Amino acid sequence: MFRPTLLLTLLLLAGLPIRAQAEDERPLVRFRMEQLQQTVGLPEDQARAVVERWSRYDHEQFDKTRQIQQIRKRFNDILMGPGSDEEKSAKVRPLLEQFVDLRRQQADLKFKFEEDIRAKLSPAQQVRLITHVEEMQRRMVEAIRQQGLGNRADPGPRPGFGAGIRRGGRR
């Protein structure tokens, strides 16, 4: 349901220190509430339920992303370290299984999140949400920039991180 560009804000937040994420979660929640009510037309209780689920999804994804980043660092340490390709392969094999499993868990979390959100919205609300997501994304990025949260050296996407609802079925 959500376009992939919706990830940008959450990707920006993923790069912030944990303390900054915790401090700025409330503005993000308020922003999401306002946008769901104003642009999608959700009543407050329905918007709150969607935002609460969205926040839980963010935390779940941040945790998986952190674990994936740790494994990537270990991959790099092993592959750049001493030893033959056979020795390196033996060392990375169990990590590769963990990595693939975490990526699968991320996809499952995203699918479950999307299903939960869809269950809270009527078909008309789902369509309004889809058509307004890009504008929500643009406003979210602008709000973060205005608050000075987007002033990182590298504001680009973080690999392995997804946050939002995509269009269509499970991929």
Stockholm file with secondary structure:
# STOCKHOLM 1.0

chainA/1-171         MFRPTLLLTLLLLAGLPIRAQAEDERPLVRFRMEQLQQTVGLPEDQARAVVERWSRYDHEQFDKTRQIQQIRKRFNDILMGPGSDEEKSAKVRPLLEQFVDLRRQQADLKFKFEEDIRAKLSPAQQVRLITHVEEMQRRMVEAIRQQGLGNRADPGPRPGFGAGIRRGGRR
#=GR chainA/1-171 SS CCCGGGHHHHHHHHTSCHHHHHHHHHHHHHHHHHHHHHTSCCCHHHHHHHHHHHHHHHHHHHHHHHHHHHHHHHHHHHHHSSSCHHHHHHHHHHHHHHHHHHHHHHHHHHHHHHHHHHHHSCHHHHHHHHHHHHHHHHHHHHHHHHTTTTCCSCCSCCTTCCCSCCSSSCC
#=GC SS_cons         CCCGGGHHHHHHHHTSCHHHHHHHHHHHHHHHHHHHHHTSCCCHHHHHHHHHHHHHHHHHHHHHHHHHHHHHHHHHHHHHSSSCHHHHHHHHHHHHHHHHHHHHHHHHHHHHHHHHHHHHSCHHHHHHHHHHHHHHHHHHHHHHHHTTTTCCSCCSCCTTCCCSCCSSSCC
//
